[in-house]
Amino acid sequence: MKKLAMTAVAAAAVLGAGTAHAYVSGTFSNGFVVPNVIKEANGGTTTVGLMNNSESSIPVYWTFHNQESGHVADGCFVMTAKDYEPFVWADRAGTGMDGYRGYLVFAVGTTATGAGAPPLCGTADAAATLAASGPILAGSAFYVDPVNKDVAFTPVIDGPLTIPAGNNLTTLGPDSVTAVGGAASLTTANNQTFAMRYFVDGAPGGNDTAIVVWSTGDQRGTYTVNMFDNAQNRRSVNFQLDHAELDWFNPETIAGRPSTFVDGFISWMPKAAAVSGIPSGVTRTHITARNTSVFTYSVISAPAFGAVQTVLGAHTIR
């Protein structure tokens, strides 16, 4: 393997993301997920742009979940035909949300018509409304950092969303979203291998990486994985996922990482990996029991970039 300069390949990795694997982005559907959302005290925030591709007004419901997939806040707004809607999390989050990490689900409700019809943002069963909405909503997201005058791409997971009957779009809870079409799918019949990029140097303010792992299953546990550098050297290490549905961890702090492992990837097979520390009441099949959707990406910051880079994690079925 040739040792290509990280600064030369980072932009290509971002621009080419989505063409070399099965993650789906840039399509219209009944909704989508922004897997990593935060509002910082320094003004940093996640921003989302939504597009309505239909010829009529639609209600768009949103729910902010914490890292355990617990409901935190929700709302609804109306988009007119062929509308673009900016959604700035700092403006929507409310008080007491600084530093509170979570994820957003956006879903389309049905549009009621006729005499005595309820307002667009009413209440309805999620399964019925999503089935009726069709492929009309798309979105993109960024993290805006006003301190460093930087903007980082945040991947959006396209739908279709799978939400069981009986869930209301205004009160989505931990078990409401069982699958998202744009993510990788883990089932009892297959396994996926995820390759998660890292670029670090062990120096404060130097090259840093944060890896995002999002899933619809309970992913908590300490996994034994293979870590590779850019010279094909391998080291078996462990990394820990502390939260049920959204984790944000620093690969630089993984115990046992050789100091020379500064540029490479982590290979993670959720079904096959040895795992310990699973919480009481959660079974070994917790991440595959519901045909779990899984999505990973890395956020890489380096002085040589002059900007934060986002690199999607690759995956393959084994």
Protein Blocks (a to p, Z undefined) as FASTA:
>chain_A
ZZddfklmmmmmmmmgojlmmbdehiacfbdcdfbdcddfkopacddddddfbfbdcddd
dddddfkopafbdcdddddehiacdddfklmnoghigoiacddddddddddedehiacfb
lcddfklmmmmnopabccddddddfknopacddddddddddddehiafklccfklpmbdf
kbccddfkbccddddddddehighiacdddddddfbdfbdcdddddddfeopacdddddd
fbfklccddfklpghiafklmbccddddfklpccehiaehiafklmmmnopacddddddd
dfklopacddddddddZZ
